[in-house]
Amino acid sequence: MQLNNSAIIKIKNLRLRTYIGINEDEIKNKQDIIINAKIHYCAQDAAQTDDMAKALNYRTITKKIITLVEQNRFSLLEKLTADVLSIAAEHASVSYAEVEVDKPFALRFADSVSLTLSIAK
């Protein structure tokens, strides 16, 4: 059976807390963020061999994202999103990555504010 080489890993609603913002309250207190990522990569070898060494390990990627977010401070949603995108796209087999970061209740009367960045390699 011939498979399509392209696979998409989706990390959905990764809920973390970090320091994000420029207001005094945001600088002093951690806030909730929600991360969604889509990572396109060639999965042909992994699908044919059932060998983890030939797959893109989403657990490793998620752990790196958690460490980045929880151990740093960010003024801008743009910087946080770009740093997460860098992790999502760092593996050589990744052909495209997209990251959306939501900041719930950032604006009065809105559920959240989000920013999306992507990269094609």
C-alpha positions in Angstrom: 0.0 0.0 0.0 1.4 3.4 -1.0 0.9 6.1 1.7 0.9 9.8 1.4 4.2 10.9 2.9 2.7 13.9 4.7 1.5 13.6 8.3 0.0 16.3 10.5 0.5 16.3 14.2 -1.9 18.5 16.1 -1.3 19.6 19.6 -4.6 20.8 20.8 -5.4 23.1 23.8 -2.1 22.8 25.6 -3.0 24.8 28.8 0.0 26.5 30.5 0.7 29.4 32.8 3.4 32.1 32.2 4.2 35.7 32.7 2.9 37.5 29.6 2.2 41.2 29.1 3.4 44.7 29.8 1.0 45.9 32.5 2.1 45.8 36.1 -0.4 43.1 37.0 0.7 41.0 34.0 4.4 41.3 35.0 3.7 40.2 38.6 1.2 37.4 38.0 1.3 34.3 35.8 -1.6 34.1 33.3 -3.2 31.2 31.5 -2.4 30.7 27.8 -3.6 28.0 25.4 -1.4 26.7 22.7 -2.4 24.9 19.5 0.1 23.7 17.0 0.0 21.9 13.6 3.2 20.2 12.5 3.5 18.7 9.0 6.2 16.1 8.4 7.1 13.1 6.3 5.9 10.0 8.1 6.6 7.4 5.5 9.4 5.7 7.3 7.6 5.7 10.6 4.4 4.3 9.0 6.2 1.6 7.2 8.5 0.4 10.0 6.6 1.1 13.2 9.9 2.4 14.6 9.7 5.3 17.0 13.2 6.4 16.0 11.8 7.2 12.5 8.9 9.2 13.9 8.5 12.8 15.0 8.1 12.6 18.8 5.3 14.9 19.8 5.9 14.2 23.5 9.5 15.6 23.2 8.2 18.7 21.3 5.5 19.3 23.9 8.0 19.0 26.8 10.2 21.6 25.2 7.3 23.9 24.7 6.2 23.5 28.4 9.7 24.2 29.6 10.0 27.3 27.4 6.7 28.8 28.5 6.9 28.0 32.2 10.6 29.1 32.7 10.4 32.5 30.8 8.8 35.8 30.8 7.3 37.5 27.7 6.2 41.0 27.1 4.6 40.3 23.7 2.4 37.5 22.4 4.4 37.7 19.2 7.6 36.7 20.9 6.0 33.9 22.8 4.4 32.5 19.7 7.6 32.8 17.6 9.6 30.9 20.3 7.0 28.1 20.4 6.9 28.0 16.6 10.7 27.6 16.6 10.4 24.5 18.7 7.6 23.1 16.6 9.6 23.5 13.4 13.1 22.6 14.6 13.2 19.0 13.4 14.6 18.4 10.0 11.6 16.4 8.8 9.2 19.2 9.4 7.9 20.8 6.2 5.4 23.3 7.8 4.5 24.4 11.3 1.8 26.6 12.6 1.3 27.8 16.2 -1.6 29.7 17.7 -1.4 31.1 21.2 -4.5 32.3 23.0 -4.5 34.6 26.0 -7.9 34.1 27.6 -9.7 37.2 28.9 -7.0 39.6 27.7 -9.7 42.0 26.6 -12.9 43.0 28.4 -15.9 41.4 26.6 -13.8 39.0 24.6 -13.1 35.3 25.3 -9.5 35.6 24.3 -6.9 37.3 22.1 -4.8 35.0 19.9 -1.9 35.2 17.6 -1.0 32.7 14.9 2.4 32.4 13.2 3.5 29.8 10.6 6.6 28.7 8.7 7.1 26.6 5.6 10.5 25.0 5.0 
